[in-house]
Amino acid sequence: MGKRGDGMKKEIFRVGVGTADITPPLGSRMEGYYYPRRAKAVHDTLTAKAVIFDDGKTSAALIACDICGLDKKTFAALEKRIAGLKIFAPDNIILCATHTHTGPCLDHKYTKIMALGVERALRRAHNALSPAALRRQKIDINGLFFNRRYFMKNGAVATNPGKCNPNVVKPAGPVFKYADVLWIDFTDKKSWAIVNIPGHPDTVGGNKISADYPYYIEQCLRSRSKQAAGIVYTNAPCGDINHWDIHNPSPQRGFAEAKRIGWKIGEAIVSGMKSAGRQNVNRIKTAYKSVNLQYIKVTKADVAKARAILKRPYPSGVDFTMEAVEAQKIMRAFRLRGKKCPVTVKAIALGPMALLGMPAELFAELGMRIKNKSPFKATFVNDLASAPVGYIAPAKAWKEGGYEATSSVYRPGIGEKIVKCALDVLNKCRSQ
């Protein structure tokens, strides 16, 4: 898969990076919350960024777009457009959303803007292919992100239980203390960094278009390092992770908070970038595997109750209620009854490292299982790839409760199922 001959006498590892503007027009509907918003201003440009890896026989690409998430229809349209470029097979592409909550909805008008941007970024990356070396860096992010699920005194698990809540006992899951950075070094131009961070880009809110804290990571790198051209940001598993320290009474909201997080990460990268270890890449390997997820079953009584709940207005000042979340899940499961849900996990192996495309928002615990059991020295687990299916949690989360399991239309056990699929893909890549 992904093999080609390009007439080169000697196989040289090359990399190309390309970017394109995908900022939506003002007035566009915004994605990320349960209530409607329209874009009133642009704080920073949204981009599509493409990284093409080429060893002379195989080409593969990682693409990251500043949007909240992809859907099946949009992803299928993008795959078709990418296939039309005839640069490489669509199976060799990991296409991710950065998960900004201050980006556009994927309506028909915006999908055209994004598709054109992805095509331009890929073409520019292909035209920029040149010999490159890779270096891996591990950065300390301890204290920047927190598990947002907590055991409460009543025995239940609550998601985002509120600041300084006296009924909180302890976090219900782990959090990553380190993050991975992959440096791409060129001999005649500045370096790019693929930055894989396990933290929800949801610090800003409001009606201004923004990439959230990843924007500030890039600003920091460009400001503090003459060597850095920019970053390609992807989400590491953070389905149950955010930036809220519930023991801190401050709101931790807005652009000041996004800047604080972004600059902390950026400074951690800059301080250790020179010590990043060189990775030998002789050839590129790719693999993929699909697995079917099963939807929950709902009854006519469930649907009737859900419809009645959704007719009620939300309480004043409340974005959503858990009762409404449950009702929306039931209605979605009802619409999906009888349908299959195939999801595809993809991997790109670069010597001792692997880039993994996960079509979901994985809980941190599941991401840790993949990284710990991966046959590669370093595995970059990139969430929200392809057409993501929402939160993927361990089976125990359905018994514990909380927002993530309450909103999921899938049956318990899907977390363990998709982890096995990911490890199968990684082992397949390794064995080639």
Residue pairs with C-beta under 8 A, 6 or more apart in sequence:
1 89
1 91
1 92
1 286
1 287
1 288
2 58
2 59
2 60
2 88
2 89
2 91
2 92
2 284
2 286
3 57
3 58
4 57
4 58
4 59
4 88
5 57
6 56
8 56
10 56
11 55
11 56
11 57
11 283
12 55
12 56
12 131
13 53
13 54
13 55
13 56
13 131
13 132
13 281
13 282
14 53
14 54
14 55
14 56
14 129
14 130
14 131
14 132
15 51
15 52
15 53
15 54
15 129
15 130
15 132
15 134
15 184
15 186
16 51
16 52
16 54
16 124
16 125
16 126
16 127
16 128
16 129
16 130
17 49
17 50
17 51
17 52
17 125
17 128
17 184
17 192
17 229
17 232
18 49
18 50
18 52
18 120
18 121
18 122
18 123
18 124
18 125
18 126
18 127
18 128
19 47
19 48
19 49
19 50
19 121
19 124
19 230
20 47
20 48
20 116
20 117
20 118
20 119
20 120
20 121
20 124
21 45
21 46
21 47
21 117
22 46
22 47
22 48
22 65
22 66
22 67
22 113
22 114
22 117
22 118
23 42
23 45
23 46
23 209
24 39
24 46
24 103
24 104
24 110
24 113
24 209
25 39
26 39
26 40
26 41
26 42
27 38
27 39
28 38
28 39
28 104
28 105
28 107
28 109
28 110
29 36
29 37
29 38
29 39
29 104
29 105
29 107
30 37
30 38
30 39
30 102
30 103
30 104
30 105
30 207
30 209
31 67
31 68
31 69
31 101
31 103
31 104
31 105
31 106
32 68
32 100
32 101
32 102
32 103
32 202
33 101
33 205
33 319
34 319
34 320
34 324
35 319
35 320
37 206
37 207
38 207
39 104
39 207
39 208
39 209
40 207
40 208
41 207
41 208
41 209
42 208
42 209
42 210
43 102
43 204
43 208
43 209
43 210
43 215
43 255
44 209
44 210
44 211
44 215
45 211
46 65
46 66
46 67
46 100
46 103
46 104
46 209
46 210
46 211
47 65
47 66
47 117
47 121
47 211
48 63
48 64
48 65
48 66
48 114
48 117
48 118
48 120
48 121
49 63
49 64
49 65
49 121
49 230
49 232
50 61
50 62
50 63
50 118
50 121
50 122
50 124
50 125
51 61
51 62
51 63
51 125
51 184
51 192
51 194
51 232
52 59
52 60
52 61
52 87
52 88
52 122
52 125
52 126
52 129
53 59
53 60
53 61
53 62
53 284
53 348
53 350
54 129
54 284
55 281
55 282
55 283
55 284
57 283
57 284
58 92
58 283
58 284
58 285
58 286
59 87
59 88
59 92
59 284
60 88
60 92
60 93
60 94
60 284
60 286
60 348
61 87
61 88
61 92
61 93
61 94
61 122
61 125
62 93
62 94
62 96
62 194
62 232
62 234
62 348
62 355
62 382
63 93
63 94
63 95
63 96
63 118
63 121
63 122
64 96
64 97
64 98
64 232
64 233
64 234
65 95
65 96
65 97
65 98
65 114
65 117
65 118
66 98
66 100
66 103
66 211
66 214
67 97
67 98
67 100
67 103
67 104
67 106
67 114
68 97
68 99
68 100
68 101
68 103
69 97
69 99
69 384
69 388
70 78
70 95
70 97
70 106
70 384
70 386
70 387
70 388
71 106
71 387
72 387
74 106
74 111
74 114
74 387
75 95
75 386
75 387
76 387
77 111
77 115
78 95
78 114
78 115
78 118
79 90
79 93
81 115
81 118
81 119
82 90
82 93
82 118
82 119
82 122
83 89
83 90
85 119
85 122
85 123
85 126
87 122
87 126
91 286
91 288
91 346
92 286
92 348
93 346
94 346
94 348
94 355
94 356
94 357
94 382
94 385
94 386
95 118
95 357
95 385
95 386
96 234
96 235
96 357
96 382
96 383
96 384
96 385
97 235
97 384
97 388
98 201
98 211
98 212
98 214
98 233
98 234
98 235
98 384
99 200
99 201
99 202
99 235
99 361
99 383
99 384
100 201
100 202
100 210
100 211
100 212
100 214
101 200
101 201
101 202
101 204
101 205
101 212
102 204
102 205
102 206
102 208
102 209
102 210
102 211
102 212
103 209
103 210
103 211
104 110
104 209
106 114
130 186
130 187
130 188
130 189
131 186
131 187
132 184
132 185
132 186
133 184
133 185
133 278
134 182
134 183
134 184
134 185
134 278
134 279
134 281
134 350
134 351
134 353
135 182
135 183
135 185
135 276
135 277
135 278
135 279
136 180
136 181
136 182
136 183
136 276
136 277
136 279
136 353
136 378
137 180
137 181
137 182
137 183
137 193
137 269
137 272
137 273
137 275
137 276
137 277
138 178
138 179
138 180
138 181
138 272
139 178
139 179
139 180
139 181
139 265
139 268
139 269
139 272
140 177
140 178
140 268
141 176
141 177
141 178
141 179
141 197
141 198
141 199
141 264
141 265
141 268
142 177
142 178
144 199
144 243
144 261
144 264
144 265
145 175
145 176
145 198
145 199
145 238
145 241
145 242
145 243
146 171
146 175
146 241
146 242
146 243
146 244
146 245
146 246
147 171
147 172
147 173
147 174
147 175
147 240
147 241
147 364
148 159
148 160
148 240
148 241
148 242
148 244
149 157
149 158
149 159
149 171
149 172
149 173
149 240
149 397
149 400
149 402
149 404
150 157
150 158
150 161
150 168
150 169
150 170
150 171
150 172
150 246
151 157
151 168
151 169
151 170
151 171
151 172
152 158
152 161
152 167
152 168
152 169
153 167
153 168
153 169
154 167
156 400
156 401
157 172
157 397
157 400
157 401
157 402
158 401
158 402
159 240
159 402
159 403
159 404
160 242
160 244
160 403
161 167
161 168
161 246
162 246
163 244
163 246
163 248
163 249
163 251
164 246
164 247
164 249
165 246
168 246
172 240
172 400
172 402
173 240
173 363
173 364
173 365
174 364
174 365
174 368
175 198
175 241
175 364
176 198
176 236
176 237
176 241
176 364
176 367
176 368
179 195
179 196
179 197
179 198
179 236
179 265
180 196
180 236
180 378
180 380
181 193
181 194
181 195
181 196
181 269
181 273
181 276
182 193
182 194
182 196
182 353
182 380
183 191
183 192
183 193
183 273
183 276
184 191
184 192
184 193
184 194
185 191
189 229
190 226
190 227
190 228
190 229
191 227
191 228
191 229
192 228
192 229
192 230
192 231
192 232
193 221
193 228
193 230
193 231
193 232
193 269
193 273
194 231
194 232
194 234
194 355
194 380
195 214
195 217
195 231
195 232
195 233
195 234
195 265
195 269
196 234
196 235
196 236
196 380
196 381
196 382
197 214
197 217
197 233
197 234
197 235
197 236
197 238
197 265
198 235
198 236
198 237
198 238
198 241
198 364
198 367
199 213
199 235
199 238
199 241
199 242
199 243
199 261
200 235
200 238
200 241
200 242
200 243
201 211
201 212
201 213
201 214
201 235
202 212
202 242
202 243
203 212
203 213
203 243
203 252
203 253
203 254
203 257
203 258
203 261
204 210
204 212
204 253
204 254
204 255
204 257
204 258
205 253
205 254
206 254
210 255
210 258
211 233
212 258
213 243
213 258
213 259
213 261
213 262
213 265
214 231
214 233
214 262
215 258
215 262
216 258
216 259
216 261
216 262
216 263
216 266
217 231
217 233
217 262
217 263
217 265
217 266
217 269
218 230
218 231
218 233
218 262
218 266
219 262
219 263
219 266
220 262
220 263
220 265
220 266
220 267
220 269
220 270
221 228
221 230
221 231
221 266
221 269
221 270
222 228
222 229
222 230
224 266
224 267
224 270
225 270
225 273
227 273
228 270
228 273
234 380
234 382
234 383
235 361
235 382
235 383
235 384
236 367
236 380
236 381
236 382
236 383
237 358
237 361
237 362
237 363
237 364
237 366
237 367
237 368
237 370
237 381
237 383
238 361
238 362
238 364
238 383
239 360
239 361
239 362
239 363
239 364
239 383
239 391
239 392
239 393
239 404
240 363
240 364
240 365
240 391
240 393
240 404
241 364
243 252
243 257
243 261
244 252
245 252
251 257
279 350
279 351
279 352
279 353
279 378
280 351
280 352
281 350
281 351
282 351
284 348
284 349
284 350
285 348
285 349
285 429
285 430
285 432
286 346
286 347
286 348
286 349
286 429
287 346
287 347
287 349
287 425
287 426
287 428
287 429
287 432
288 344
288 345
288 346
288 347
288 425
289 344
289 345
289 421
289 424
289 425
289 428
290 342
290 343
290 344
290 345
290 421
291 342
291 343
291 345
291 417
291 418
291 421
292 340
292 341
292 342
292 343
293 341
293 342
293 343
293 389
293 410
293 411
293 414
293 417
293 418
294 341
294 410
294 411
294 414
295 333
295 336
295 337
295 339
295 341
295 409
295 410
295 411
296 329
296 333
296 408
296 409
296 410
296 411
297 333
297 337
298 330
298 333
298 334
298 337
302 330
302 334
303 330
303 331
303 334
305 327
305 330
306 326
306 327
306 328
306 330
306 331
306 334
307 327
307 331
309 323
309 324
309 326
309 327
310 324
310 327
310 328
310 331
314 320
314 321
314 324
315 321
322 403
322 406
325 403
325 406
325 407
326 406
326 407
328 407
329 406
329 407
329 408
329 409
332 409
333 409
336 409
341 389
341 410
343 359
343 360
343 386
343 387
343 389
343 418
344 359
344 386
345 356
345 357
345 358
345 359
345 418
345 421
345 422
345 425
346 356
346 357
346 385
346 386
346 425
347 354
347 355
347 356
347 357
347 422
347 425
347 426
347 428
347 429
348 354
348 355
348 429
349 376
349 429
349 430
349 432
352 376
352 377
352 378
353 376
353 377
353 378
353 379
353 380
354 374
354 376
354 378
354 379
354 380
354 426
354 429
354 430
355 380
355 382
356 370
356 379
356 380
356 381
356 382
356 422
356 425
356 426
357 382
357 385
357 386
358 381
358 382
358 383
358 384
358 385
358 392
358 418
358 422
359 384
359 385
359 386
359 387
359 388
359 389
360 383
360 384
360 388
360 389
360 390
360 391
360 392
360 418
361 383
361 384
361 388
361 390
361 391
361 392
362 381
362 383
362 392
362 415
362 418
363 391
363 392
363 393
363 394
363 397
363 404
363 415
365 394
366 392
366 393
366 394
366 415
366 418
366 419
367 381
367 383
369 419
370 379
370 381
370 419
370 422
370 423
370 426
371 379
371 381
373 423
374 423
374 426
375 426
375 427
375 430
376 426
376 430
379 426
381 422
389 410
390 407
390 408
390 409
390 410
391 404
391 405
391 407
391 408
392 410
392 414
392 415
392 418
393 404
393 405
393 408
393 415
394 415
394 416
395 412
395 413
395 415
395 416
397 404
397 405
397 412
397 415
398 405
398 408
398 412
399 412
